[in-house]
Amino acid sequence: MTFVQLIDCKTSRLEEMDRLLDKWVEQTKGKRTATHAMVGKDHSDATHVVEIVEFPSYEEAMRNSGLPETDRIFKEMVALCEETPTFTDLDVVRDARLNADAARRFFEVLQSEGDLSPMAGLVAEHYHDHDPANEQDTMGLDQFRREMTMWRNGFDFTMRIEDQIAEGDRVCTRWSWDATHKGEFLGIPPTGKKVSMTGTTIFRFDSHGKIAEGWWQYDRLGLMAQLGALEPTEL
């Protein structure tokens, strides 16, 4: 279970504390078990500072606390504080990564048998799509729907999310795609062939939590070869 530790303190020496944390990061390289660390300053009280440190588990947090470097840095941190810091230990019971959840929902809608109307709740009207297989970028939700409809009319397909990484307003999804060629696609009549490919999509989310921009990388050349649409090369 993910574990989070909150370190609450009062200090007017934030810049010194920031340098101290940089020192801890450098000295514990290759040893620490923390996976994410943030420092927040109270908006209404500049001397109230909270450090938030995330660990894979409570046990890993305790292992991190036992590092001699952590102990030394903590003593130096206390010297920078006006009061003794307080600790709050939290077992994370819910971790909602909203943009990642929305990206996952996008792929669920894309491969569903229903229409694409739910995309309006996921994709911004001004959506900008980058696909190197297209001569021009796709602009706007309506045009993007038409692009997706072309794929849905050409194939019965399923998509499986292999990996997903979220950072700030970006979500990167590595996916695999398995399909049956059921209808005309880019001028190729239906072949009934089973085809597959893999790809990666990066979505940028706007301030309203909708997908505003997308970058696609996938093996369309391999797909066309599976459909028998490529001329054989002469050796």
N, C-alpha and C positions, 0 to 999 in steps of 0.2 A: 504494500500500500504506500502510495506517495506520501511523504512527510514534509511539512513546512515548518520552519522555525522563524518566529518574529522576534527581532531584537529591538526593543523600544528604549530610546535614550534622549537626553536633553544635552545639546552642545551648541556652542556658538563658533565652533572650530570645524565646520563641515569640510572645508578644503583639506585640512590636515587629516581628517578621518578618511576622506576619499583617497588620499595618497597612501594611507595606511592599508586600506582595502586592496589597492593595487599591489602593495608589497606582499600582502597575504596571498593574492592570486599567483604572483611570481614564485613565492617560496614554496607553495604547496603543489606546484605543477607536477603532474604525474602521481600525486598522492591523494589529493582531496576527492571526496565522494559527492560533493555538491554538484548539481547539474544546472542550477539557475540561481542567480543572485540579483536582487534589485535593492536600491536605496531610495526611499521617498522622504520628501520634506513636507511637513504639515503646511498646507496652503495659508492657514491663518496664524501659524506660529513657526517662524523660521528656525527656532532652536529645537523644535520637536522633530526628531528624525527616527525613521523606522527602516530597519534592514530586513528584507525578506529573502530567506535562503531555502531552496527546494532540494530535496534528496529523494532517491528512489524508495527509501524506507527509513523507519526509525533507527534500525540497526546501523544503516550506513551513516546516518547523522551522528550517532554515538561514536562510530569509528572516526569520523571527521573531527569530532570534538577532542578525541584522544591524540591528535597529531600535536607534537611539540610546537610546531609553527603556529597552529591555531591558538594554543594556550598563550604563547608569547604575544601574539597580535591582540588577543582579547585584553590582556593586561595593559597594553599600550592604549587600547581603545577606551578602557575605563578611565585612564588618566586624562583623556580628552573630554570626558563627559562631566556635566555639572552634578549629576546624580548617578547612582549605580544603575546600569541598564537592567531592564526586566526582560524575561524570556517568556514567550508563549509557544507551546509545542502543539502542532495541529496535525492530526491524521486527516488527509484529504478524502472526503466522502463524495464529493462531486467536483468534476473538473470539466466544465463546459467550454470547449473551444469552438465558439459560435461560427467563425468563418470556415473552419475545417468542416463542421457539421453541415453548413450550407453547401460547400463544395461537394461533399458526399451526396447530399440530397440532389444536386444537379445531375450527377451521373445516374442516380436512381430514376429520375424523371426521364432522362434521355433514353434509357433502355426499356422504359415501361411501354405497355400496349396502348395506353390512353393518349390523348392529344397533348400538345406541348403548352397548354394554357398555364400550368403551374410555373412555367419559366418566368412569368411576369413577376412572381413573388421572389425570384432568386436573382434575376438578371436585370440590370439597369436599362432603361430605354435607350440611353446613349452608349450602350456597350460597344467596345472596339475590339475586334478579333484579329489576331495575327496568326496566319496559317501559311507556312512557306510553300504549300502545295497550290495556293491560290495566287493568281496574278496580282490581285488587289486585296487589301484588308477588307474584312466585312464590318460594316458600320451600322449600328442600330439593332435593337432587339428583333424587329420584324424580319430583317434580312438574315439575321443569325438563325431565326426559326426556319426560314426557307432552306438554309444550308443544312441544318440538322434533319429536316424533313427529307432532303435528298438522300441522306444516308439511311434513314429509317425506311424509305420506300425501296431502297436497293438491297437492304439486308435485314434478316431477322438476327439480332445480335444481343449478346450479353457482355457486360463489362465488369471486371473484377478489380477492385482497388488493391494494389500490392503494397504501396507505401504512401504515406501522406505526411508532409512537413508544413507546419504553419509558423510564420514569423511576421509580426506586425500586420500589415494589410495584405500580405501575400500568402497563398496556399499552393503548395506544389504537390501534385498527385501523380504517382506512377501507376499506370493501369495496364491491364491486358484485355484484349477484345477477341471474342470468338463469334463467328457469324456464318450464316448460310446465305449465299447470293440468290435472292428471290426475285429481284426486279432489275430494270435497267439502271445502270450506274455509269455515269460519264460516257454514255453511248454504248456501253457494253451490255448486250442482252443477257437476261438471267441464265446462269449456268448451273445452278443448283449445287455449286461447289461449297465445301466447308473451307473456310479461310480463317486466318487469325493474324494478329499483329499486337505489338506493344507500343506504348507511347507515354509521354509525360506532358502534363498540362499545368501551367502556372496561371492562377487567377489573382487579379488585384481587386480588392473590395473597396467600395466607396464608403463615405462616412455614415451611410444609412444601412450598411451591412449587405449591400447587393453587389453582385459581380459586375465590375465596370470594365475590365479589360482581361483578355486571355491570350496566352501564347501556347501554341500546340507544336509538339514534335512527335512524329510517328512515322512508321515505315510504310508510307503509301507505295513506294516503288516495289517493296516486297509483296504488298497486297495485289498490285497490278500483275505481278509475275504469277501469283497464285491463281489469278483469274484468267491467265493465258493471254493477257493483253500486250505482252512485250514481244518484240521481234527477237528470235534467237540470235545470239552473237556468234559471229564466225571467228574461228580460231586461226 
